[in-house]
């Protein structure tokens, strides 16, 4: 995500502009919007089929 040294964080897209991720063990799992701070940090997206 931040820092410019490649991918350092991962999350899963939930739909409606939201994604789930865990920044660190202390903060636990969070649901955030892809707008705001995260908007410019998206490196790539993959779609998973079952």
Secondary structure, DSSP 8 states (H G I E B T S, - for coil): -TTSSS----EEEEETTEEEEES-TTT-EEEEESSGGGGGG---------
